Amino acid sequence: MRNSKIKKLFMGSIPPILLIIGSNSLANDSRTVLVEAAQPWEQAIRTKLFCSVSSPALHQISSHSDAELIEIKPVGSIIKAGELVATQDGFYLSQQMKIIRTDIELTQSQLNYAEEELDRLEKLRSADMVSQSHLNNLKLNVDTYQLTKQRLEQQLNTAEYRSKRLLHYAKTDSQVLSIEANPGENLNPGQRIMQLLPLTENQIECSLPEEHINKESLLSNSTFKIKEQDIELRNISHIVNPETQNFNLYFKVNRQKFKSLLVGQRFEITMFTPFAGHSEQEYITRIPSDAVILESGRQYKVWTLDNDQRAVSTRVQIIDTLDNYFVVRSSIAPGDLLIVLGHEGLQLNEAVTPTKRENT
């Protein structure tokens, strides 16, 4: 109790001006923070592309005739280009072609007779021994036989083409993906028999965020690597997936160079793009990962120091990830000091005492 009275008496005896000076000295006692300088980054920007192998188109084999399926390669068979994969019975079609040829011969005989008769009666017409209407009927017969023969010849050409398509061959090196008909089954024209997966026509599809869609010049200047091997960009999709907001890049696949790639396989391709800043105040720098703070909405920021050693918040866009570092696009220039330790609870324009990391 006595000590308390002495304390109050002592505090009351201190002039107000000294109290103000004392409080200001406490306020100037700034927090100490650990800082590290941003480093320049002159390498190309690396972007990870998530990719998969696909086949541009499956080879569909279908029936061209009403004919029985005799034999077919089983699912999983590896087929060489030009190899027979399915056969249909040709008996009925061959008999049909024989009938058509017979009809053509019959029509030709009728045409010959009609032409000879017309030629004979046209000579009698000059002597008024035959009527004009009779001659017109003969001309009609000649035209009819000519058109009938033409139609039969067209039918024969169609039948001969169908006959050739009773034997089905693989166009390229393929694998039998599925069969949809069985030996002994009578197939209709247009009915699908099997699907072949081409082994030499694969392509790689990669997804890229929509923000790159208007940067075709950058894409054309970029290089792409898969497992440290260069790969050539073939096409750029101009359709954006409404769910992912990504669009696709399509790459050429050299089967001899990428033998291990299988349809449906997923992997990554690295895109290397030369940096082109949007303004003179934009830089690509390498900064320590512990300087980066995640905010809401997938936004990132860092704390830097101004000329008065006060804390300033700066937004950054992460464009690559390294061991213990991020490569970012921002207004942070090489050499700017970044707070890597002590930024918890930091306020904008708060005065701090920086200590460089390498000195600790």
C-alpha positions as CSV (number, residue, x, y, z in Angstrom):
1,M,0.0,0.0,0.0
2,R,2.9,2.3,0.8
3,N,4.7,1.4,-2.4
4,S,1.6,2.3,-4.4
5,K,1.3,5.7,-2.8
6,I,5.0,6.4,-3.5
7,K,4.5,5.3,-7.1
8,K,1.6,7.7,-7.6
9,L,3.5,10.5,-5.9
10,F,6.5,9.9,-8.2
11,M,4.4,9.8,-11.4
12,G,2.7,13.0,-10.4
13,S,6.0,14.7,-9.9
14,I,7.1,14.0,-13.6
15,P,6.5,17.0,-15.9
16,P,4.0,16.3,-18.8
17,I,6.6,17.1,-21.5
18,L,8.8,14.3,-20.3
19,L,5.9,11.8,-20.4
20,I,5.3,12.8,-24.1
21,I,8.9,12.3,-25.0
22,G,9.0,8.9,-23.3
23,S,5.9,7.7,-25.1
24,N,7.3,8.8,-28.5
25,S,10.6,6.9,-27.9
26,L,8.5,3.8,-27.3
27,A,6.5,4.3,-30.5
28,N,9.8,4.6,-32.5
29,D,10.9,1.2,-31.3
30,S,10.0,-0.5,-34.7
31,R,9.9,-4.3,-35.2
32,T,12.9,-6.1,-36.7
33,V,12.2,-8.1,-39.9
34,L,14.3,-10.4,-42.0
35,V,14.6,-9.4,-45.6
36,E,16.1,-10.8,-48.8
37,A,16.6,-9.1,-52.2
38,A,14.7,-10.1,-55.3
39,Q,16.9,-11.6,-58.0
40,P,16.7,-11.0,-61.8
41,W,15.3,-13.8,-64.0
42,E,16.3,-13.8,-67.6
43,Q,15.4,-17.3,-68.5
44,A,12.2,-18.2,-70.5
45,I,9.0,-18.5,-68.6
46,R,8.1,-22.2,-68.0
47,T,4.5,-23.3,-68.1
48,K,3.4,-26.8,-67.3
49,L,0.9,-28.2,-69.7
50,F,-1.3,-31.2,-68.7
51,C,-1.6,-33.5,-71.7
52,S,-2.9,-36.8,-72.9
53,V,-2.4,-39.0,-76.0
54,S,-5.4,-39.4,-78.3
55,S,-6.1,-40.8,-81.7
56,P,-7.3,-38.3,-84.3
57,A,-9.9,-40.7,-85.6
58,L,-10.7,-44.4,-85.3
59,H,-10.9,-46.4,-88.5
60,Q,-14.4,-47.8,-88.9
61,I,-14.9,-50.9,-91.0
62,S,-18.4,-51.3,-92.3
63,S,-20.3,-53.7,-94.6
64,H,-21.0,-52.4,-98.1
65,S,-23.3,-55.3,-99.1
66,D,-26.0,-57.6,-97.8
67,A,-23.6,-60.5,-97.2
68,E,-22.6,-63.0,-94.6
69,L,-19.5,-62.3,-92.5
70,I,-17.1,-65.3,-92.9
71,E,-14.1,-64.3,-90.7
72,I,-12.8,-61.4,-88.7
73,K,-9.6,-60.6,-86.6
74,P,-10.2,-60.8,-82.8
75,V,-10.0,-57.8,-80.5
76,G,-6.4,-56.8,-79.6
77,S,-4.9,-58.1,-82.8
78,I,-2.0,-56.0,-84.1
79,I,-2.5,-55.4,-87.9
80,K,0.0,-54.2,-90.5
81,A,-1.0,-51.7,-93.2
82,G,-2.7,-53.6,-96.0
83,E,-3.5,-56.7,-94.0
84,L,-6.9,-58.5,-94.4
85,V,-9.0,-58.0,-91.2
86,A,-12.5,-59.2,-92.2
87,T,-14.1,-61.2,-95.1
88,Q,-17.7,-61.4,-96.3
89,D,-19.3,-64.1,-98.5
90,G,-19.5,-63.0,-102.2
91,F,-21.7,-65.8,-103.7
92,Y,-24.9,-63.9,-104.0
93,L,-23.2,-60.7,-105.2
94,S,-21.3,-62.6,-107.9
95,Q,-24.6,-64.2,-109.1
96,Q,-26.2,-60.8,-109.2
97,M,-23.3,-59.5,-111.4
98,K,-23.8,-62.4,-113.8
99,I,-27.5,-61.6,-114.1
100,I,-26.7,-57.9,-114.8
101,R,-24.2,-58.9,-117.5
102,T,-26.8,-61.1,-119.1
103,D,-29.3,-58.3,-119.1
104,I,-26.8,-56.0,-120.7
105,E,-26.2,-58.5,-123.5
106,L,-30.0,-58.9,-124.0
107,T,-30.5,-55.1,-124.1
108,Q,-27.6,-54.7,-126.5
109,S,-29.3,-57.2,-128.9
110,Q,-32.6,-55.3,-128.6
111,L,-30.8,-52.1,-129.2
112,N,-29.0,-53.4,-132.3
113,Y,-32.3,-54.7,-133.8
114,A,-34.1,-51.3,-133.0
115,E,-31.3,-49.3,-134.7
116,E,-31.3,-51.5,-137.8
117,E,-35.1,-51.3,-138.1
118,L,-35.0,-47.5,-137.7
119,D,-32.3,-47.2,-140.3
120,R,-34.3,-49.4,-142.8
121,L,-37.6,-47.5,-142.3
122,E,-36.0,-44.1,-142.5
123,K,-35.0,-44.9,-146.1
124,L,-38.6,-45.8,-146.9
125,R,-39.8,-42.5,-145.3
126,S,-38.5,-40.6,-148.3
127,A,-40.9,-42.5,-150.6
128,D,-43.8,-41.9,-148.2
129,M,-44.0,-45.6,-147.5
130,V,-44.0,-45.3,-143.7
131,S,-45.6,-42.8,-141.3
132,Q,-43.7,-40.3,-139.2
133,S,-45.4,-41.6,-136.1
134,H,-44.1,-45.1,-136.7
135,L,-40.6,-43.7,-137.1
136,N,-41.0,-41.8,-133.8
137,N,-41.9,-45.1,-132.0
138,L,-38.8,-46.7,-133.4
139,K,-36.6,-43.8,-132.2
140,L,-38.2,-44.1,-128.8
141,N,-37.3,-47.8,-128.7
142,V,-33.7,-47.0,-129.6
143,D,-33.4,-44.4,-126.9
144,T,-35.1,-46.7,-124.3
145,Y,-32.7,-49.5,-125.0
146,Q,-29.7,-47.2,-124.8
147,L,-30.8,-45.8,-121.4
148,T,-31.6,-49.3,-120.1
149,K,-28.1,-50.5,-121.1
150,Q,-26.6,-47.4,-119.4
151,R,-28.5,-48.1,-116.2
152,L,-27.5,-51.8,-116.2
153,E,-23.8,-50.8,-116.7
154,Q,-24.1,-48.5,-113.7
155,Q,-25.6,-51.3,-111.6
156,L,-22.8,-53.5,-112.7
157,N,-20.1,-51.0,-111.7
158,T,-21.8,-50.6,-108.3
159,A,-22.0,-54.4,-107.8
160,E,-18.3,-54.8,-108.8
161,Y,-17.3,-52.1,-106.3
162,R,-19.3,-53.8,-103.6
163,S,-17.7,-57.1,-104.5
164,K,-14.2,-55.6,-104.0
165,R,-15.3,-54.3,-100.6
166,L,-16.2,-57.8,-99.4
167,L,-12.6,-58.0,-98.4
168,H,-11.6,-55.5,-95.7
169,Y,-8.0,-54.3,-95.3
170,A,-6.3,-52.1,-92.7
171,K,-5.3,-48.7,-94.1
172,T,-2.4,-48.2,-91.6
173,D,-0.7,-50.2,-88.8
174,S,-3.5,-50.7,-86.3
175,Q,-4.9,-52.6,-83.4
176,V,-8.4,-54.1,-83.4
177,L,-10.2,-52.0,-80.8
178,S,-13.6,-53.6,-80.9
179,I,-15.7,-56.0,-83.1
180,E,-19.4,-55.5,-83.6
181,A,-20.3,-58.5,-85.8
182,N,-19.6,-62.2,-85.6
183,P,-18.8,-64.8,-88.2
184,G,-21.9,-66.3,-89.7
185,E,-23.9,-63.1,-89.2
186,N,-25.6,-61.7,-92.3
187,L,-24.7,-58.0,-92.5
188,N,-26.7,-55.1,-94.0
189,P,-25.2,-52.4,-96.1
190,G,-23.7,-49.7,-93.7
191,Q,-23.6,-52.0,-90.7
192,R,-20.4,-51.5,-88.7
193,I,-18.1,-54.6,-88.4
194,M,-15.1,-53.4,-86.3
195,Q,-13.1,-50.5,-85.1
196,L,-9.3,-50.1,-85.7
197,L,-7.0,-47.9,-83.6
198,P,-4.3,-46.4,-85.8
199,L,-0.9,-46.9,-84.3
200,T,0.9,-44.3,-86.4
201,E,-1.5,-41.4,-86.3
202,N,-1.6,-40.5,-82.6
203,Q,-1.6,-36.9,-81.4
204,I,-1.0,-35.1,-78.1
205,E,-3.7,-32.8,-76.6
206,C,-2.7,-30.3,-73.9
207,S,-4.8,-27.9,-71.9
208,L,-3.8,-24.2,-71.5
209,P,-5.7,-21.5,-69.5
210,E,-7.9,-19.1,-71.5
211,E,-5.7,-16.2,-70.6
212,H,-3.3,-17.3,-73.3
213,I,-5.9,-17.5,-76.0
214,N,-5.0,-14.2,-77.6
215,K,-1.2,-14.8,-77.4
216,E,-0.7,-16.9,-80.5
217,S,2.4,-14.9,-81.3
218,L,3.9,-15.9,-78.0
219,L,2.8,-19.5,-78.6
220,S,4.5,-19.5,-82.0
221,N,7.7,-18.2,-80.4
222,S,7.6,-20.8,-77.6
223,T,9.3,-24.1,-77.5
224,F,7.9,-27.3,-76.1
225,K,9.6,-30.3,-74.5
226,I,8.5,-33.7,-73.3
227,K,11.0,-35.7,-71.3
228,E,13.8,-33.3,-72.5
229,Q,12.9,-33.9,-76.1
230,D,11.5,-31.2,-78.4
231,I,8.0,-31.6,-79.7
232,E,6.3,-29.6,-82.5
233,L,3.1,-27.7,-82.0
234,R,0.6,-28.6,-84.8
235,N,-2.6,-26.6,-84.1
236,I,-4.2,-24.3,-81.6
237,S,-7.8,-24.8,-80.7
238,H,-10.1,-21.8,-80.8
239,I,-12.8,-23.4,-78.6
240,V,-12.7,-22.9,-74.9
241,N,-14.0,-25.6,-72.5
242,P,-16.9,-23.9,-70.7
243,E,-16.2,-25.9,-67.5
244,T,-12.4,-25.5,-67.2
245,Q,-12.0,-22.4,-69.2
246,N,-9.0,-24.0,-70.9
247,F,-8.3,-24.5,-74.6
248,N,-6.3,-27.2,-76.3
249,L,-2.9,-27.3,-78.1
250,Y,-2.3,-30.2,-80.5
251,F,1.2,-31.6,-81.1
252,K,2.7,-33.8,-83.8
253,V,3.8,-37.2,-82.6
254,N,6.7,-38.9,-84.3
255,R,6.0,-42.5,-83.7
256,Q,9.6,-43.5,-84.0
257,K,10.6,-40.8,-81.5
258,F,7.9,-41.4,-79.0
259,K,7.3,-45.2,-79.1
260,S,6.3,-45.4,-75.4
261,L,3.3,-43.1,-75.8
262,L,0.0,-44.9,-75.5
263,V,-3.5,-43.6,-76.2
264,G,-5.1,-42.3,-73.0
265,Q,-1.8,-41.8,-71.3
266,R,-1.4,-38.6,-69.2
267,F,1.8,-36.6,-68.7
268,E,3.2,-33.1,-68.7
269,I,4.8,-31.0,-71.4
270,T,6.9,-27.9,-70.5
271,M,6.3,-24.7,-72.5
272,F,9.2,-22.2,-72.6
273,T,8.1,-18.7,-73.6
274,P,10.3,-15.7,-73.9
275,F,9.3,-13.0,-71.5
276,A,7.5,-9.9,-72.9
277,G,6.5,-7.4,-70.3
278,H,3.2,-5.5,-70.5
279,S,4.8,-2.3,-69.4
280,E,8.2,-0.8,-68.5
281,Q,7.3,-1.2,-64.8
282,E,6.7,-4.9,-65.0
283,Y,9.5,-7.3,-64.2
284,I,10.2,-11.0,-64.0
285,T,12.1,-11.8,-60.8
286,R,13.0,-14.7,-58.6
287,I,11.8,-14.2,-55.0
288,P,12.0,-16.5,-51.9
289,S,8.9,-18.6,-51.4
290,D,8.6,-17.6,-47.7
291,A,8.1,-14.0,-48.8
292,V,4.8,-14.9,-50.6
293,I,1.5,-14.7,-48.8
294,L,-1.7,-16.3,-50.1
295,E,-4.8,-14.1,-49.9
296,S,-8.4,-14.9,-50.6
297,G,-9.4,-15.7,-54.2
298,R,-6.0,-17.2,-55.1
299,Q,-4.3,-13.8,-54.9
300,Y,-0.7,-13.6,-53.8
301,K,1.2,-10.6,-52.3
302,V,4.6,-9.8,-50.7
303,W,5.8,-7.1,-48.3
304,T,8.5,-4.9,-49.6
305,L,10.3,-1.8,-48.2
306,D,10.1,1.7,-49.6
307,N,12.9,4.3,-49.3
308,D,11.8,5.2,-45.7
309,Q,12.0,1.6,-44.5
310,R,8.3,1.3,-44.4
311,A,6.3,-1.8,-45.3
312,V,4.5,-1.8,-48.7
313,S,2.2,-4.5,-50.0
314,T,2.6,-5.6,-53.6
315,R,0.6,-8.1,-55.6
316,V,2.5,-10.8,-57.6
317,Q,1.6,-13.3,-60.3
318,I,3.4,-16.7,-59.9
319,I,4.6,-18.0,-63.2
320,D,7.0,-20.7,-62.1
321,T,8.0,-22.7,-59.1
322,L,11.6,-23.5,-58.1
323,D,13.2,-25.0,-55.0
324,N,12.5,-22.5,-52.2
325,Y,11.8,-19.8,-54.8
326,F,9.0,-18.5,-57.0
327,V,9.4,-16.8,-60.4
328,V,6.9,-14.0,-60.4
329,R,5.6,-11.2,-62.7
330,S,5.1,-8.0,-60.8
331,S,6.4,-4.4,-60.2
332,I,9.2,-5.8,-58.0
333,A,12.5,-4.9,-59.6
334,P,15.7,-6.9,-59.1
335,G,17.4,-5.8,-55.8
336,D,14.1,-4.8,-54.0
337,L,14.1,-6.0,-50.4
338,L,11.4,-8.5,-49.5
339,I,10.3,-9.3,-46.0
340,V,10.7,-13.1,-45.5
341,L,10.2,-13.2,-41.7
342,G,8.3,-11.0,-39.4
343,H,5.4,-10.0,-41.8
344,E,2.7,-11.5,-39.5
345,G,0.4,-8.7,-38.5
346,L,2.3,-6.1,-40.4
347,Q,0.4,-2.9,-41.3
348,L,0.7,-0.8,-44.4
349,N,3.4,1.9,-44.1
350,E,4.6,0.5,-40.8
351,A,8.2,1.4,-40.0
352,V,10.5,-1.6,-39.6
353,T,14.1,-2.4,-39.0
354,P,15.4,-4.7,-41.8
355,T,18.1,-7.3,-41.3
356,K,19.3,-9.2,-44.3
357,R,18.9,-12.9,-44.3
358,E,22.6,-13.6,-45.2
359,N,23.6,-11.7,-42.0
360,T,21.8,-14.0,-39.7
